[in-house]
Amino acid sequence: MNSLFDPLNLILLAIALMVFWKLRSVLGTRTGLERPPAEPVVLKPRTGPAPAPEQAPPLGVEDREPPKPVWHGVAEEGSDVAKALEAIARKSPDFKVMPFLDGAKMAYEMVLQAYAAGDKQELRPLLGADVMQSFAAAIDRRKAEGSRFVFQFVGVNKAEISRAVLDGRNALLTVRFRSQMIQAVVSRDGDTLEGDEKSIREVEDIWTFERDVTSRDPNWKLVATDDDIG
């Protein structure tokens, strides 16, 4: 007997046909609630020129302030000192007041320390000729008398420009120093002739510094003091 017409195969074939018919009747029927097909998205090339990106201002341009005048913070506008400082800056563009004052305070301490130690060699490059002669004479006198100069520098409390002059190519700046130090002159026998070697004194000195503003040498020299060195 042919296996194709076997009763069991015929039964399975009939079941398969029924299942196929059932699925077709369900899957092939539209209910009207189906989701419409999505519209395809097409990227079209830009026809016009692309808008230029916004240009941010360079960093710091908006916040940049105009440079302050050379006398700012040390003199009043229109004063003789302010006018002289402006004239010095025109002759010497690298001149700045605050670095000058910092250097003046350092020179003030160095000169006093060298004078107390009787060190003429260290004093010479810091002083003008007349002041050097005066300091050297005081050192020699102290040595001849056998006295000693007791000195201890504590610090500068304030340094301010009280006068400024431009005389041709020579600039002269007068600085008023307010400082604290221990200062005394002690005799050969140990007697205190001047000052107090144990207490701190508040001292005010007025020193004038000079520099040729056309010179490559940036250093200023002490050319005058308000009193004689003792």
C-alpha positions in Angstrom: 0.0 0.0 0.0 1.3 3.5 -0.9 2.5 5.4 2.2 1.2 8.7 0.8 -2.4 7.4 1.3 -1.8 6.0 4.7 -4.8 6.9 6.9 -2.5 8.6 9.5 -0.9 10.9 6.9 -4.3 11.8 5.5 -5.5 12.8 9.0 -2.3 15.0 9.6 -2.7 16.6 6.2 -6.3 17.5 7.0 -5.3 19.0 10.3 -2.6 21.1 8.7 -5.0 22.4 6.1 -7.4 23.4 8.8 -4.7 25.3 10.8 -3.5 27.1 7.6 -7.1 28.2 6.8 -7.6 29.4 10.3 -4.4 31.5 10.4 -5.1 33.0 7.0 -8.6 34.0 8.0 -7.1 35.8 11.1 -3.9 37.3 9.7 -5.3 38.3 6.4 -8.2 40.4 7.7 -7.8 44.2 8.2 -9.7 45.7 11.2 -9.0 49.4 10.3 -7.0 49.9 13.4 -3.6 49.1 11.9 -0.9 51.9 12.3 -0.1 53.6 9.0 3.3 53.1 7.6 5.8 55.7 8.8 6.8 58.4 6.4 10.4 58.0 5.3 12.8 60.8 6.5 14.8 62.4 3.7 17.8 64.7 4.6 17.9 67.4 1.9 21.1 69.3 1.3 21.2 73.0 2.4 20.6 75.3 -0.5 21.6 78.6 1.1 24.9 79.6 2.9 25.3 78.3 6.4 24.8 80.9 9.1 28.0 82.1 10.6 28.6 81.0 14.2 28.5 83.7 16.8 31.9 85.1 17.5 32.7 85.4 21.2 34.9 88.3 22.1 38.5 87.4 22.9 39.0 86.6 26.6 39.8 89.6 28.7 38.9 92.2 26.0 35.7 93.4 27.7 37.3 93.5 31.1 40.5 95.2 30.0 41.1 98.5 31.7 43.2 101.3 30.4 46.6 101.6 32.0 46.7 103.7 35.1 48.9 106.8 35.2 52.4 106.4 36.6 51.5 108.5 39.7 48.4 106.4 40.5 48.3 105.6 44.2 51.3 107.8 45.2 50.4 111.4 44.2 47.4 113.6 43.5 46.4 114.2 39.9 47.8 117.6 38.7 50.2 117.9 41.7 53.9 118.8 41.1 54.9 115.3 42.1 52.4 113.7 39.6 53.7 116.0 36.8 57.3 115.2 37.5 56.6 111.5 37.6 54.9 111.7 34.3 57.9 113.6 32.8 60.3 110.9 34.2 58.2 108.1 32.7 58.2 109.8 29.3 62.0 110.0 29.4 62.4 106.5 30.8 59.4 104.3 29.8 60.5 101.4 32.0 60.1 103.6 35.2 57.5 102.4 37.6 56.9 104.0 41.0 56.2 100.9 43.1 59.3 99.0 42.0 61.3 102.2 42.7 59.9 102.4 46.2 60.6 98.8 46.9 64.2 99.3 45.8 64.4 102.5 47.9 63.4 100.5 51.0 66.0 97.9 50.3 68.6 100.6 49.7 67.6 102.3 53.0 68.3 99.2 55.0 71.5 98.3 53.2 72.9 101.8 53.7 72.2 101.9 57.4 73.5 98.4 57.9 76.7 99.2 56.0 77.2 102.5 57.8 76.7 100.8 61.2 79.4 98.2 60.2 81.7 100.9 58.9 81.8 99.2 55.5 82.8 101.9 53.0 83.2 99.4 50.1 79.5 98.4 50.3 78.4 102.0 50.7 80.3 103.4 47.7 78.0 102.0 44.9 74.9 103.1 46.8 75.8 106.8 47.5 76.5 109.9 45.5 79.9 111.5 45.9 78.9 114.2 48.5 77.0 111.7 50.7 79.8 109.2 50.5 82.2 111.7 51.7 80.0 112.6 54.7 79.4 109.0 55.6 83.1 108.1 55.3 84.1 111.1 57.5 81.6 109.9 60.2 82.9 106.4 60.1 86.5 107.6 60.4 85.6 109.9 63.3 83.8 107.1 65.1 86.8 104.8 64.6 89.2 107.5 65.9 87.2 108.1 69.0 86.9 104.4 69.7 83.1 104.5 69.8 80.8 102.0 68.2 77.5 102.3 66.5 74.9 99.9 67.8 72.2 99.2 65.1 69.4 96.7 64.6 66.9 97.3 61.8 63.3 96.3 62.5 61.5 97.4 59.4 60.0 100.2 57.3 56.5 101.1 58.2 56.0 103.5 55.3 57.8 104.9 52.4 56.3 107.7 50.3 57.5 110.1 47.6 57.3 113.7 49.0 59.1 115.4 46.1 59.9 114.7 42.5 62.0 116.7 40.0 63.3 116.1 36.5 66.3 118.3 35.8 67.3 117.7 32.3 68.2 114.0 32.2 68.6 113.7 36.0 65.6 112.6 38.0 65.5 113.3 41.7 63.0 111.6 44.0 62.8 112.4 47.7 61.4 109.6 49.9 60.1 110.0 53.4 60.8 106.8 55.4 59.0 105.9 58.6 60.8 103.0 60.2 61.6 101.2 63.4 65.1 100.4 64.6 67.5 100.1 67.6 70.2 102.8 67.3 72.8 104.0 69.7 76.4 105.3 69.9 78.5 103.8 72.6 81.8 105.2 73.8 85.0 103.4 74.2 84.2 103.1 78.0 80.8 101.6 77.3 78.8 104.8 78.0 75.8 105.4 75.8 76.5 108.7 74.0 73.3 108.7 71.9 70.2 106.7 71.5 69.3 103.5 73.4 70.9 100.1 72.5 68.0 98.2 74.1 64.8 99.9 73.0 63.2 100.2 69.6 62.9 103.8 68.2 60.5 105.1 65.6 62.6 107.1 63.1 61.7 109.4 60.2 64.3 110.0 57.5 64.0 112.0 54.3 66.4 110.8 51.6 66.8 111.9 48.0 67.8 109.5 45.2 69.1 110.5 41.8 69.4 108.7 38.5 70.3 109.6 34.9 67.1 108.5 33.1 69.0 108.2 29.8 71.5 105.7 31.3 71.2 102.0 30.9 72.1 101.7 34.6 68.8 101.3 36.4 70.2 102.0 39.8 69.5 105.1 41.8 72.0 106.6 44.2 71.4 108.4 47.5 72.5 112.0 47.0 71.1 113.8 50.0 69.8 113.1 53.6 67.7 115.3 55.9 70.3 115.3 58.6 74.0 114.6 59.2 75.0 111.1 60.0 76.5 110.9 63.5 
